[in-house]
Amino acid sequence: MKLSFTKMHGAGNDFVVIDATRERFRPTPDLLRRLGDRRFGVGCDQILVIEAPSAPGIDFDYRIFNADGSEVGQCGNGTRALARYVYEQGLSDKPRLRVQTATATMELQRLDNGLVKVDMGAPRWQPAQIPLLLPQAERYRIDTADGALEFGAASMGNPHAVLCVADVDAVDVEGIGRSLQARRDVFPQSVNVGFLQVIDREHGRLRVYERGSGETLACGSGACAAAAVGRLWGLFGPHVTLSLRGGELNLEWAGADAPVLMTGPAETVFTGEIEWQR
Ligand SMILES: N[C@@H](CCC[C@H](N)C(=O)O)C(=O)O
């Protein structure tokens, strides 16, 4: 059988988008891994599945799979790609859309400049399993194979650890990323590991070693977590632009229970079909 897909990206974080409002899609582990495989399949960081809404007040259900086939609850860059797809394909012309993932409800807004702004919801502070270093700033410290690591931890519907570093280009992103991900006592569902270099109160640089797909060129939920941790630690003001290897994202967070707002690009790269033996 043939499966139609659209290849998209948001700041270089790339996606295979499946429109399950128009074709039947059964996300088996083999098929997901083939879609994610850059050599034997299509290749992407995440597979995004757009489905008809399963609840009132929601425009679309939105399922997210990492390239390794694991299903997750959040993908910020993918949310902007979803909005772009919906508008390009005429699935909706509403300027604001509400989408539901396994763990989060998000509101998306199409801006006049072609960018998409996403209300990502309020950060939730995690993890509870380890003692805080500084309780008032949600700062943690654990011992790993790479020595003692200090980090902030936030859930944006998926788990993130954020480490402040002097120079993102000089960090062993994969090594430290993997060693934190291996600490299942602290992160039972593993974790996306962000490395944040603060430039000034409104600018930073960020690299993210993602769960299920390794280092990506950008991570939207990781950028939200980094902006929130940076603000909580007194390093950032309420507006910050983060430069990732694939582009820039703008983040706003007023603090406490306010949602993190993320603005950035999303592009369609090509469409295709993949042969698939069920
Ligand atoms: N790239 C994404 C995050 C995708 C999911 C993540 N790898 C996880 O396992 O939680 C983003 O833009 O947010």
The ligand as an SDF file (V2000), in Angstrom:
LIG
                    3D

 13 12  0  0  0  0  0  0  0  0999 V2000
   11.3010   18.6390   18.8300 N   0  0  0  0  0  0  0  0  0  0  0  0
   10.2200   18.7920   19.7060 C   0  0  0  0  0  0  0  0  0  0  0  0
   10.1100   17.8310   20.8520 C   0  0  0  0  0  0  0  0  0  0  0  0
    9.8040   16.4190   20.3700 C   0  0  0  0  0  0  0  0  0  0  0  0
    9.5580   15.3960   21.4690 C   0  0  0  0  0  0  0  0  0  0  0  0
   10.7450   15.1300   22.3320 C   0  0  0  0  0  0  0  0  0  0  0  0
   11.8240   14.5110   21.6090 N   0  0  0  0  0  0  0  0  0  0  0  0
   10.3180   14.2330   23.5110 C   0  0  0  0  0  0  0  0  0  0  0  0
   10.6230   13.0070   23.4940 O   0  0  0  0  0  0  0  0  0  0  0  0
    9.6920   14.7410   24.4410 O   0  0  0  0  0  0  0  0  0  0  0  0
    9.7940   20.2050   19.9800 C   0  0  0  0  0  0  0  0  0  0  0  0
    9.9590   21.0500   19.0830 O   0  0  0  0  0  0  0  0  0  0  0  0
    9.2310   20.4890   21.0300 O   0  0  0  0  0  0  0  0  0  0  0  0
  1  2  1  0
  2  3  1  0
  2 11  1  0
  3  4  1  0
  4  5  1  0
  5  6  1  0
  6  7  1  0
  6  8  1  0
  8  9  2  0
  8 10  1  0
 11 12  2  0
 11 13  1  0
M  END
$$$$
